[in-house]
Every structure is written in structure tokens, then in C-alpha cells.
């Protein structure tokens, strides 16, 4: 699944293919630097489907992300990753 943004949903995620793709235990991984319009819709998908929502922490000094953290958070149940 590839998505560039869900900001066109205005914070509301319709019951559609996004939700049909996820099952309980699937993982959604996003970064702490995501825009609010890309966080809330995925949180809603996770709540509705039982998917697990995970954040990759941002470095407070550089603003970058620890690639080792990505490696730890992304696994066989990861179905979606968002990086902006």
C-alpha cells in the first residue's frame, strides 16, 4: 500500500479500502515528525481495525531519525510506513 497523504480526508477516514487492507495485529508505522493531518487518520484506521500504531522517534538535535529504530519497529506485520 502506498499513500502520499490522507490530508484530503479533513481528519475523517471513510470506510473504504484503507480499512479493508488492515486486520487486527497489522502494524502502521509513522514518524513523530508527521503532520497532524497524516497522524489522526491513521490512528482512526488503527482503532477501527485493531491494527497496531507505532511511532519512529525523531532526534531532538538533528531532527532526523534513527535508522536502527526503523529496523526495530518494522517487522513482518508492518503493512504501512509513512515518512515525510
Secondary structure, DSSP 4 states (H G I P E B T S, - for coil): ---S--GGGTT---SSHHHHH--TT-EEEEETTS-HHHHHHHHHHHHHHTPEEEEEPBPTTTS-B-HHHHHHH--TTEEEEE--
